[in-house]
Amino acid sequence: METEGYRCRSSRYIESGQSAVPSSVLFAAGLVGNVLALLLLGQHRRRSRSPGGRPPRVSAFYVLVSGLAVTDL
C-alpha cells in the first residue's frame, strides 16, 4: 500500500479550513459518559447493601458494564 495518498501522515499542524472541534467534542462526550456510568454504577452498588452491611452479590451485568466503561476510558 502506498503512503503518498496520506497527506496527514507527516503533518503536525491542522491545515487551514480544518478544525479539531468535532474530534474534541466526541472525546469529551465519551470521557464524561464513561465517568458518569462508573459513578452511577458505584452509587447503585453502595445503595443496594443488605441490612447486615454485607456487599450485594455482583451481577454479570454490573461486571460487564463496569469493564466496558473502564476499558473504553
N, C-alpha and C positions, 0 to 999 in steps of 0.2 A: 504494500500500500504506500502510495507516495504521500509525502507530507507537504508538498508545495501548496496544496489547496487550503491548508490550515494556517490562515494568516495570524491567528491569535496565539499560536504555539510559542512564539518567541516574543510576543508583545508583553510589556509590563505596565502599560497605561491603557486607560479606556479611550477609545477613539472618539473623536468629536461626533456628536449626534447620537451617541450611545449612552446608556445610563445603568448604574448599578442598583437603582432603587427597586426594581421588581425582585431581583435576587435577594436584596436585603430584607424586603418586606416578607418574602416567603421564609427566609431563615428565621426572622424574629417570630413569625407566627408559629412555626414549628417548635421553636425553643419554648415559647410561652405555653403552647398547648401541651407539650410533654411535661413540663414542670407542673402545670396545673393538674394534669392527670395523676402524677405521682402524689401531689399534695392531697387531692381528693381521695385517692385510694388509701393513703395513710390515715387520713381523718376518719374514713369509714371503718377502718380496722380498729382504730382506737375506740370509737363509739360502740362497737359491737362486742366489747368484752363481756364475758359471762359474769354473773353476780359474785362468783368465787374469786374473781380477779385473774383467772387464767386467760391467756390469749385465745382468741377464737381459732377454730380449725381453719386453715388456709385452703381456699378453694382453688381449683385448677384455673378458673377464670382470673382470679386475683394474681396468681403466679404468672400467667401468660401475658396479661395486660401490663403488669409491672415490668416484666422482662422486655416487652416490646418498647415501652416508654424509655427504659434505661438504655437499651441498645440504640434506639433512634436518637438519643441525645448525643 
